[in-house]
Amino acid sequence: MGAKRNPISAAPVTEIPIADIVIGVRRRERLGQIQRLASSIDARGLLHPIVLHGLTLVAGHRRLEACRKLKWTTIPARQCDALSDEDLRAIELEENTHREALGDYATSKARLAAIRQAEADLKAAAASELRPTVVHKSRGRPKEETSRRSVATATGTPAETVRRIEKHVAIAERYPALQRPNWRQHHVLEAGDVLEKLPERDRSSAAALLDQDHIPPKDAIGYLENLAAMPAAERREVFTMAQSADAFVRKTALTKAAAVPAPLDQGLSLLEDAAHTLERAAKLCRIATWKDAIKDVSAHACRVREQLRKENAHARGFVSSAGEGSGAGDSGSVYS
């Protein structure tokens, strides 16, 4: 006997007007590199038709958007009208997992939706059973725990895993910065524990400070620890600086949270470039009457640069054994 044929792959392919397709509520919130996929489809065609239930999209959101980007008016699609809602949810999750991987938050959110559906199904099944009411003393584990075990059995997910998923989604929804793709579930749970150390009014501001691409989750959790250890007034100052319209002030707020020296003064950065340019100009100038003048300007710029280096180094906390700043090339800041 041959292998059982997949009912979706057996369904005929028909051309469906893209304008008629209903997206509905999707597990995927970020579609990834649509342009790259669109270029591939434009070059090779659509190798895998999308999947519909009626006119509602089940699988192929990225393919649909790529074809829409290519100005297609119709798209090849297979129908899966005979499948149950549970099968449709499983197909969408499988599609997202194996094609353009969902982030941890999106995956947990999808799994939590499946768990909630299992809970609803169990309640509906219990309500449909006709049993005489039996009054007895409550013993053993509470009903909530029994319900968790039933859901765990129905979904094949251990009760402890269900608790972690619930907590992950709750924390990430409260602090959207923790929904970033590079934030794994264990990062979010750890960050949530650290945020609990902060006063309630400071938690959202602390999490929002981390909503930046270049901060790895492990470092971000360290920043939260630093913020939790700060005096309240200093912590509020960091939050105020983080809202500044001045990019340098915002960078300084982040270095305070990271407990590293402040970023290099912007004026010094430009003066370093200017002094270097003047030194080269003095060397390359061939007009004798101006060569000495450029040397004088270059020498003055270098003297100013050295003084500014020292003051900037002291301001950032860098002091050498001789009592002078260690120079503009010092690192240690997240923005140096």
Secondary structure by P-SEA (a helix, b strand, c coil): ccccccccccbbbbbbcccccccccccccccccaaaaaaaaaaccccbbbbbccccccccaaaaaaaaaaccccccccccccccaaaaaaaaaaaaaccccccaaaaaaaaaaaaaaaaaaaaaaaaaccccbbbbccccccaaaaaaaaaaaaacccaaaaaaaaaaaaaaaaccccccccccaaaaaaaaaaaaaccccaaaaaaaaaccccccaaaaaaaaaaaaaccaaaaaaaaaaaacccaaaaaaaaaaaacccccccaaaaaaaaaaaaaaaaaaacccccaaaaaaaaaaaaaaaaaaaaaaaaaaacccccccccccccccccccc
